[in-house]
Amino acid sequence: MGDKLVIDLETKKAFDEVGGQYNQHLLGVSIVGIYSYNNDQYRAFREEEFKELENWFKKASLIIGYNIRKFDYSVLQPYFKFKLSKLPTLDILEEIYYSLGRRLKLDSLAQATLGKGKIANGLEAIMYYKLGDWKNLENYCLDDVKITKEIYEYGGAHGHLWFENNGQREKIKVRWASDKTIDKLLKEALDNGQQAEIVYFKEDDNDDGQVRQIDIRYIKDNKVHAFCHLRKELRIFEIDKILKARLIGEMISWQNKLF
């Protein structure tokens, strides 16, 4: 089975250096960042490594990106002889436009959905390239890959993303969601007396969330009331802040844990 890849790239030049957005094929590519699901690996490719990158592309079952069809593929195409547009692709921005009818910036989508944004901007990445600062350039590019990956996974797990609309946080339905979204899995755990393992996002936790094993008592108003084995007490978890969930076995009675 082919690999799933999440990609992002940085350019050598800005739009005003090539005569505007209609000449984006002239921007040049400084670096391409990749996350491989098969290898659970982040990797940055410089121009001299694009032949290897081509092999990764051709073996992929799905390539995931943000505005990848209209931007990334257009900028990358001069480096490859085969048509990048023929690759199996999930463009998250296209999916947002399909659902919402308008485009959103990756940073604003990440802020609303994940509670965090980009660490820099594209113009800073161009500056890094021109200064030969490959470390910061790679870190910036791979951070964007990570954000794109987390947005893709959040949408798959929940069936929606979030955006800010006139100061209100609203949902965007997505079409790549899993058949068993997190809310369905948690209900299954409750109905069948199963213990769940969740990755829970909180502002005071690290960026990747915190793994917890929970025994669910009940679910109400998009909140899970459960015994948390990490905190050893009853806690309330917001479903929209659960990044991942899985069933891990028979539930241990929460009452017994109180004594």
Secondary structure as a PSIPRED ss2 file (coil, helix, strand):
# PSIPRED VFORMAT (PSIPRED V4.0)

   1 M C   1.000  0.000  0.000
   2 G C   1.000  0.000  0.000
   3 D E   0.000  0.000  1.000
   4 K E   0.000  0.000  1.000
   5 L E   0.000  0.000  1.000
   6 V E   0.000  0.000  1.000
   7 I E   0.000  0.000  1.000
   8 D E   0.000  0.000  1.000
   9 L E   0.000  0.000  1.000
  10 E E   0.000  0.000  1.000
  11 T E   0.000  0.000  1.000
  12 K C   1.000  0.000  0.000
  13 K C   1.000  0.000  0.000
  14 A C   1.000  0.000  0.000
  15 F H   0.000  1.000  0.000
  16 D H   0.000  1.000  0.000
  17 E H   0.000  1.000  0.000
  18 V H   0.000  1.000  0.000
  19 G C   1.000  0.000  0.000
  20 G C   1.000  0.000  0.000
  21 Q H   0.000  1.000  0.000
  22 Y H   0.000  1.000  0.000
  23 N H   0.000  1.000  0.000
  24 Q H   0.000  1.000  0.000
  25 H H   0.000  1.000  0.000
  26 L H   0.000  1.000  0.000
  27 L C   1.000  0.000  0.000
  28 G C   1.000  0.000  0.000
  29 V E   0.000  0.000  1.000
  30 S E   0.000  0.000  1.000
  31 I E   0.000  0.000  1.000
  32 V E   0.000  0.000  1.000
  33 G E   0.000  0.000  1.000
  34 I E   0.000  0.000  1.000
  35 Y E   0.000  0.000  1.000
  36 S E   0.000  0.000  1.000
  37 Y C   1.000  0.000  0.000
  38 N C   1.000  0.000  0.000
  39 N C   1.000  0.000  0.000
  40 D C   1.000  0.000  0.000
  41 Q E   0.000  0.000  1.000
  42 Y E   0.000  0.000  1.000
  43 R E   0.000  0.000  1.000
  44 A E   0.000  0.000  1.000
  45 F E   0.000  0.000  1.000
  46 R E   0.000  0.000  1.000
  47 E H   0.000  1.000  0.000
  48 E H   0.000  1.000  0.000
  49 E H   0.000  1.000  0.000
  50 F H   0.000  1.000  0.000
  51 K H   0.000  1.000  0.000
  52 E H   0.000  1.000  0.000
  53 L H   0.000  1.000  0.000
  54 E H   0.000  1.000  0.000
  55 N H   0.000  1.000  0.000
  56 W H   0.000  1.000  0.000
  57 F H   0.000  1.000  0.000
  58 K H   0.000  1.000  0.000
  59 K H   0.000  1.000  0.000
  60 A E   0.000  0.000  1.000
  61 S E   0.000  0.000  1.000
  62 L E   0.000  0.000  1.000
  63 I E   0.000  0.000  1.000
  64 I E   0.000  0.000  1.000
  65 G E   0.000  0.000  1.000
  66 Y C   1.000  0.000  0.000
  67 N C   1.000  0.000  0.000
  68 I H   0.000  1.000  0.000
  69 R H   0.000  1.000  0.000
  70 K H   0.000  1.000  0.000
  71 F H   0.000  1.000  0.000
  72 D H   0.000  1.000  0.000
  73 Y H   0.000  1.000  0.000
  74 S H   0.000  1.000  0.000
  75 V H   0.000  1.000  0.000
  76 L H   0.000  1.000  0.000
  77 Q H   0.000  1.000  0.000
  78 P H   0.000  1.000  0.000
  79 Y H   0.000  1.000  0.000
  80 F C   1.000  0.000  0.000
  81 K C   1.000  0.000  0.000
  82 F C   1.000  0.000  0.000
  83 K C   1.000  0.000  0.000
  84 L H   0.000  1.000  0.000
  85 S H   0.000  1.000  0.000
  86 K H   0.000  1.000  0.000
  87 L C   1.000  0.000  0.000
  88 P C   1.000  0.000  0.000
  89 T E   0.000  0.000  1.000
  90 L E   0.000  0.000  1.000
  91 D E   0.000  0.000  1.000
  92 I H   0.000  1.000  0.000
  93 L H   0.000  1.000  0.000
  94 E H   0.000  1.000  0.000
  95 E H   0.000  1.000  0.000
  96 I H   0.000  1.000  0.000
  97 Y H   0.000  1.000  0.000
  98 Y H   0.000  1.000  0.000
  99 S H   0.000  1.000  0.000
 100 L H   0.000  1.000  0.000
 101 G C   1.000  0.000  0.000
 102 R C   1.000  0.000  0.000
 103 R C   1.000  0.000  0.000
 104 L C   1.000  0.000  0.000
 105 K C   1.000  0.000  0.000
 106 L H   0.000  1.000  0.000
 107 D H   0.000  1.000  0.000
 108 S H   0.000  1.000  0.000
 109 L H   0.000  1.000  0.000
 110 A H   0.000  1.000  0.000
 111 Q H   0.000  1.000  0.000
 112 A H   0.000  1.000  0.000
 113 T H   0.000  1.000  0.000
 114 L H   0.000  1.000  0.000
 115 G C   1.000  0.000  0.000
 116 K C   1.000  0.000  0.000
 117 G C   1.000  0.000  0.000
 118 K C   1.000  0.000  0.000
 119 I C   1.000  0.000  0.000
 120 A C   1.000  0.000  0.000
 121 N C   1.000  0.000  0.000
 122 G H   0.000  1.000  0.000
 123 L H   0.000  1.000  0.000
 124 E H   0.000  1.000  0.000
 125 A H   0.000  1.000  0.000
 126 I H   0.000  1.000  0.000
 127 M H   0.000  1.000  0.000
 128 Y H   0.000  1.000  0.000
 129 Y H   0.000  1.000  0.000
 130 K H   0.000  1.000  0.000
 131 L H   0.000  1.000  0.000
 132 G C   1.000  0.000  0.000
 133 D C   1.000  0.000  0.000
 134 W H   0.000  1.000  0.000
 135 K H   0.000  1.000  0.000
 136 N H   0.000  1.000  0.000
 137 L H   0.000  1.000  0.000
 138 E H   0.000  1.000  0.000
 139 N H   0.000  1.000  0.000
 140 Y H   0.000  1.000  0.000
 141 C H   0.000  1.000  0.000
 142 L H   0.000  1.000  0.000
 143 D H   0.000  1.000  0.000
 144 D H   0.000  1.000  0.000
 145 V H   0.000  1.000  0.000
 146 K H   0.000  1.000  0.000
 147 I H   0.000  1.000  0.000
 148 T H   0.000  1.000  0.000
 149 K H   0.000  1.000  0.000
 150 E H   0.000  1.000  0.000
 151 I H   0.000  1.000  0.000
 152 Y H   0.000  1.000  0.000
 153 E H   0.000  1.000  0.000
 154 Y H   0.000  1.000  0.000
 155 G H   0.000  1.000  0.000
 156 G H   0.000  1.000  0.000
 157 A H   0.000  1.000  0.000
 158 H H   0.000  1.000  0.000
 159 G C   1.000  0.000  0.000
 160 H E   0.000  0.000  1.000
 161 L E   0.000  0.000  1.000
 162 W E   0.000  0.000  1.000
 163 F E   0.000  0.000  1.000
 164 E E   0.000  0.000  1.000
 165 N E   0.000  0.000  1.000
 166 N C   1.000  0.000  0.000
 167 G C   1.000  0.000  0.000
 168 Q E   0.000  0.000  1.000
 169 R E   0.000  0.000  1.000
 170 E E   0.000  0.000  1.000
 171 K E   0.000  0.000  1.000
 172 I E   0.000  0.000  1.000
 173 K E   0.000  0.000  1.000
 174 V C   1.000  0.000  0.000
 175 R C   1.000  0.000  0.000
 176 W C   1.000  0.000  0.000
 177 A C   1.000  0.000  0.000
 178 S C   1.000  0.000  0.000
 179 D C   1.000  0.000  0.000
 180 K C   1.000  0.000  0.000
 181 T C   1.000  0.000  0.000
 182 I H   0.000  1.000  0.000
 183 D H   0.000  1.000  0.000
 184 K H   0.000  1.000  0.000
 185 L H   0.000  1.000  0.000
 186 L H   0.000  1.000  0.000
 187 K H   0.000  1.000  0.000
 188 E H   0.000  1.000  0.000
 189 A H   0.000  1.000  0.000
 190 L H   0.000  1.000  0.000
 191 D H   0.000  1.000  0.000
 192 N H   0.000  1.000  0.000
 193 G C   1.000  0.000  0.000
 194 Q E   0.000  0.000  1.000
 195 Q E   0.000  0.000  1.000
 196 A E   0.000  0.000  1.000
 197 E E   0.000  0.000  1.000
 198 I E   0.000  0.000  1.000
 199 V E   0.000  0.000  1.000
 200 Y E   0.000  0.000  1.000
 201 F C   1.000  0.000  0.000
 202 K C   1.000  0.000  0.000
 203 E C   1.000  0.000  0.000
 204 D C   1.000  0.000  0.000
 205 D C   1.000  0.000  0.000
 206 N C   1.000  0.000  0.000
 207 D C   1.000  0.000  0.000
 208 D C   1.000  0.000  0.000
 209 G C   1.000  0.000  0.000
 210 Q E   0.000  0.000  1.000
 211 V E   0.000  0.000  1.000
 212 R E   0.000  0.000  1.000
 213 Q E   0.000  0.000  1.000
 214 I E   0.000  0.000  1.000
 215 D E   0.000  0.000  1.000
 216 I E   0.000  0.000  1.000
 217 R E   0.000  0.000  1.000
 218 Y E   0.000  0.000  1.000
 219 I E   0.000  0.000  1.000
 220 K E   0.000  0.000  1.000
 221 D C   1.000  0.000  0.000
 222 N C   1.000  0.000  0.000
 223 K E   0.000  0.000  1.000
 224 V E   0.000  0.000  1.000
 225 H E   0.000  0.000  1.000
 226 A E   0.000  0.000  1.000
 227 F E   0.000  0.000  1.000
 228 C E   0.000  0.000  1.000
 229 H C   1.000  0.000  0.000
 230 L C   1.000  0.000  0.000
 231 R C   1.000  0.000  0.000
 232 K C   1.000  0.000  0.000
 233 E E   0.000  0.000  1.000
 234 L E   0.000  0.000  1.000
 235 R E   0.000  0.000  1.000
 236 I E   0.000  0.000  1.000
 237 F E   0.000  0.000  1.000
 238 E E   0.000  0.000  1.000
 239 I H   0.000  1.000  0.000
 240 D H   0.000  1.000  0.000
 241 K H   0.000  1.000  0.000
 242 I E   0.000  0.000  1.000
 243 L E   0.000  0.000  1.000
 244 K E   0.000  0.000  1.000
 245 A E   0.000  0.000  1.000
 246 R E   0.000  0.000  1.000
 247 L E   0.000  0.000  1.000
 248 I E   0.000  0.000  1.000
 249 G E   0.000  0.000  1.000
 250 E E   0.000  0.000  1.000
 251 M C   1.000  0.000  0.000
 252 I C   1.000  0.000  0.000
 253 S C   1.000  0.000  0.000
 254 W H   0.000  1.000  0.000
 255 Q H   0.000  1.000  0.000
 256 N H   0.000  1.000  0.000
 257 K H   0.000  1.000  0.000
 258 L C   1.000  0.000  0.000
 259 F C   1.000  0.000  0.000
